Amino acid sequence: MLAQQRQSAILDLVRRHGGVRVSDLVREFNVSDMTIRRDLESLAQRGLLAKVHGGATTLAPGSTDEPGFAAKSMRQQAEKEAIARRAAELVSPGTAIAMSAGTTTWTLAHQLLDVPSLTVVTNSVPVAEVFYHNGRTDQTVVLTGGIRTPSDALVGPFAETAIRSLNLDQLFLGVHGINERSGFTTPNLMEAETDRALVAAARRLVVLADHTKWETVGISTIARLDEADALVTDDGLPDEAQQILGGLVGDLLVAPAGGTPDTDNDVDAGQASR
């Protein structure tokens, strides 16, 4: 296992259990005590966890905490890949889609490089770069202007003015958190305004969110749960959460992490209909 893969797995354990012991990680990954301590030091320096005596614990995030793009890109990589593969099945050639900022939408961008005659509107610098580097002449990429956030989103009045003049087939929206009462949320007030403009410009809203987003709440709501035409998540989402979300979003699409997407895992359309 590569160091990056091991660190991602350690982060997942910390997130799931709230904390880990060095001795348990040594046994789990069959590496030395020193290797684990270096991993924890690296993760702590990136602001991903808190080192404590003998192990590490989760940070205590507030509703305005906003990790940078690099920090978020290390989290739940297998889940994001599964979600991206499932979401890519929803994109047809010759359509105009929007993609918000986020590491899950960035992962989806890589899955869409071979879709012909695609128009992509995005306020994400990393998402735009994925398509620019691909070099397809039949794909059009529109990058909004705006003020750059820690998550590499372009937000503010310039972005919103550009978005409001457009009519888009679908929006693929990455979110910071999902809560039954608060809906889909973000920790950045300006980004919430820009995301709401994207929601208004698209005929169909598809939210991309891994299971760790459940019951995380940012300071500002982007959209209610029942405004989502589809929510693409992974099979780490608890059964209770699947039941709640299945009754609110248009379609709940559950992708098995670490494997190929299986449409049998989607919540029954009748159950999920609004």
Buried (B, 14 or more C-beta within 10 A) or exposed (E): EEEEEBBBBBBBBBBEEEBBBBEBBBEBBEBEEEBBBBBBEBBBEBEBBBBEEEBBBBBEBEBEBBBEBBBBBBBBBBBBBBBBBBBBEBBEEEBBBBBBBBBBBBBBBBBBBEBEEBBBBBBBBBBBBBBEEBEBEEBEBBBBEBBEBBBBBBBBEBBBEBBEEBEBBBBBBBBBBBBEEBBBBBBBEBBBBBBBBBBBBBEBBBBBBBBBBBEBBBBBBBBEBEBBBBBBBBBBBEEEBBEBBBBBBBBBBBBBBEEEBEEEBBBEEEEBEE
